[in-house]
Amino acid sequence: MKRRTISLGTFFAAIMAFFVFIVLIEGGLAAYFRIRSELKTFTEWGETFTKTGGYLLQRQVRQGENAVKSLTAGIPHHEGNEIVLAAAVLDQNRIDRVLKGRLPEGITLPYELIVRGWRVNDLLDQFGRNLLSGVMTVNGRQVFAVLDLDFSELDAIAAPGILPVLSTPTGAAVWTGVSRDTEGLASHVRARGLVAKKPGARGEWSILDSHYGERVVLSQEPFIYGLDLSLAYPLHILLRQALYGAAVSGSATVAALLAIVLIWFVWKRGIYKSIEKISRLSGEMGALIADLDGTDHVKAAEATYTMASRFSALEDTFVAEMNAFTRSLKDLFQVISRQQEELTAFNEEMEVMNQELENVNNRLLTRETLWSRTLEFSKSFSMGGDSRRAILSTLHTIRRDTGAFGVLLASSEGDHFRLFESCGYNGELTPFVIPRKGIAATESIDSGAPLWVEDVRRYPAARPVHPDVRSQLLVPLFQSGEEEGVLEVAFDSVAATDYFLIETLAPVASYLGGLIHGLKMRREIEASYSYLAEKLQFVTGIYHDETENHIARIGEYCRSMAEELGRSREEQEKIALFARLHDIGKLKIPRNILSKPGPLTAEEFSVIKGHPGWGASILGDASWLAMARHICLTHHEKWDGTGYPRGLKGDEIPWEGQVAALADVYDALRSYRSYKPPFSHERAMEIITAGDGRVKPTHFSRHALAAFIKNADTLADIFETLKDNEHHLL
Amino acid sequence: MTVRRLIFFAALVLFVSLILWRGRSAEIVQIGVLFDSGETSEAVISKQALQSVILAMEYFNSRSSSFEMRPVPIYQSDPVSAVDHAPSDISALITGPGVTFSANIAKISKERGIPVISLAAGSLIPGKESLVFRPRPGTGGFVLGREAARRGVKTYSVIVSGFDSGYVQEFIRDFEAGLGGVPPRRTIVFGEGLEKQIAHFDRIISGMDAMLLALPDWPAVIAFRELRLKSPGIPIFASNRVISHRSLMLAGNLGKDFLSAAVPPGKKFLGSDGFYKFVTETYGDHIPVCILAMGYDGAAMLSAALEAAKSADRASLAGALSGLEKIESSAGPVLVNDRGDLAVKSCVMSLEAGGWTPVKELCGQGTGRENQ
């Protein structure tokens, strides 16, 4: 079950609200009873005033009545005579005889004035003051009298701060009292001469705008002689007194409230403020930590520093204990911050080291990759691969792994360097031969060590092969102590000497040097074999009746058809050379069989069919003589499988065998043989393409035949150019 | 913004508003109201006229937030003493209809630099050059004279309270002018020994086409009753001093052809938001509406001047009063003439069952002289 919680702030707020409620209730009740008490006091005073004031006025009236009686009786001087302003004996409503005052005899009085009893009405004296008039019976006569009451006697009745006003039913103020609290109001009412009509029932208190600029509480009730007594009191004084009473009665509660407020203030400004800030900072810190990546120590340090700074910015309050607590937190965070800084520094060092290790590792991997590929190329090459392709692939690998702009390999040829292979250089590099004197490549070869030209523009001996080259690494290539050439790794931006790369390329350069050396050696062997082939051609011509020219023509026929078949120039050269050796196996056939003019016996023919195998045996197993062996072995095989020595069929026959077979048949048809005369080119073409019973088109490869037909004129020209001296035309 | 800040700013705005509101509370303008404690002949009229001014101040105060006119009553019988006893911080004085008193006050108002609103009528009162401004400059005599002429009056006698009052002389002179310059045939003073003088009414009224009364309210009504009893059909013209709350009570049901002159208020004045309703609802209908209108116009002149001057300073207020060209009076918009007085027009009033009532066909016929 979840436990309910409440904050101290809420608790204080509730306590304060409760006390405020108590204070309000207590104050409200106290104010209410104070107001009631005040109003009750006023009301009671009004009753007292009515009695006292009424008595004073009635006494004057009694004096006036006695004076009127005396006047009626003809006694002019009597106590209270001065009160009587006018008196007259009436006849109906007409003045019959004036006893006193400026009443004209004979005039008719208004009925409103001829009433029994005494009333203050609109009769006014010469100063505009309202008079008391009435009709009294004296000795059976109706006597109208006007009394001038002295209201100043009422001034002696002390009012408790309240303003009493006596007014006529029309609101005309006839007397206005004086009190300490209502001096201005009294002056105003006196000047205005009118009393406002009070709303509500008589005797009740109402709030009224006095038009003197303030609000008053007002009560009106009947007085004597038709007068009304109005009691007015400024509302703000009443409220002030009520609030004062409320404050006095609620002082204890207010004191308690103040104490709570004080405690609350201390809590709020001295403790809660700091706790709230600490809580907020803790929350922010939690959010910061939650957002942190565990490996991001810099961010962690920044976060710790930020929080430490913010904790340091916490202001002191007036509560010492809170300040001590805050200072402890500040110290703690500063320690954490320092530790975090040290940890971050350590981590940064570790990261730098890791980075270096990673870089080394990456370079080692690069080196491993380069070496691995070089090794693969080496293996591939050793397994009979193309060394030129191996070189080119190695150059590509170097360029890719080093990020070079271009990589080239130039071979040393006497006093020149010749471009052997290249990659990169935006594909804009063309074959070149440059003298080796005075250039950086020569320097590296002469020194026997790689040369790193960091900026070709500042190295006069540098001869960049491309305008974009800025830096170059020149690695001399040696094999068995002899120079083979130079490897250039070029960069299109200035690059500092990278010994690791130099070290990496050293074995690769050695490998490339070996390849160059091998190629050179092969070229020499090929040249030797070419020489040998020419000599064998001569010997073959001597040994059997096929002339030297026949052997030379076979080579040229094959070159021509190889070109037509789209073979490479190297293949064209090789087939032109090795096709000449196609009958080298005939050296083992006895000359009497070879030169026998008549038909051969089966036994003799079986000897003849042995010459392709013998030829291959003579050539041996050298891989670079594979084409020569193929030609020897298959130049008598036929496309339809009717050839010898193994009866190969279709594509079982290598392409060079297919071409050599067709060339051999064409030249045989064009040449003299002991068993046939030489045929014309057209006849030979006819026999090959249409067949003659012995030779059939199905004996030849479709592609080779197509190349033969397409190149027929060239073949004819070759035949005519290398024609034998003896012609045995049919 | 947090709720706490919102409450704080709301409280701040409220506090500042209260400060500003207090700052803009009406400026209290002390206005001296001079009650002539020596006045006896026209005490009722004078008192009610000044009461009306005070009531009008209350009315304007309840509707204006710029100024609060606060009356300061001064009870003196001597004009110089009245001014001397006036508090030093009063901005203006208002004097009652007593001509002598007002005229004497005016003599010293300029040298003291106190603008005076005088309710007195007649040409004896100086104009704005003496810082005196009046809402009712005319006596009403001219209008009554015109009415008498219209009725074919050729001969008339006058009953007056005394000749010490400049108003009486001016009123009679105006009446003569309205009547075409016909002077009264006989004149008696209605003062001490009323019964003896009433006894002479037969002789005075004999051969007269009309009677002219220049008396305060109750002597005028008594004279009227006696004259009416002696000559029921004769028209009796009375100065506007006859108009009071007790005219009807004293005159009884003999009030036919009892005529006076006054400036009646307009519809707005009598309307639901007008001054008359304000007075009757608050204090009752004790004071006649024509007197209320006179007091209202005096306060209206002050109010308009205060709004124009925007200051309670005496000099500013005097300047503003001198510069008034038109105000919204009890009778509607009224021009202020060169003398600084309201150019109001009097009407013939007749005492009817409901009190003094303007005779519609006889309104607005005043002349330039009437407005002076």
Interface residues (C-beta under 8 A of the other chain):
Chain A: V98 R102 L103 P104 E105 G106 I107 T108 P110 Y111 E112 D122 L124 Q126 F127 G128 T170 G171 A172 S187 H188 R190 A191 R192 G193 L194 V195 A196 K197 D209 H211 Y212 G213
Chain B: I28 V33 F35 S37 E39 T40 S41 A43 V44 S46 K47 Q48 L50 Q51 I54 L55 E58 N61 S62 E68 R70 P71 V72 P73 E192 L194 E195 I198 W218 I222 R225 E226 L229 H245 R246 M249 L250 G252 E281 T282 Y283 G284 H286
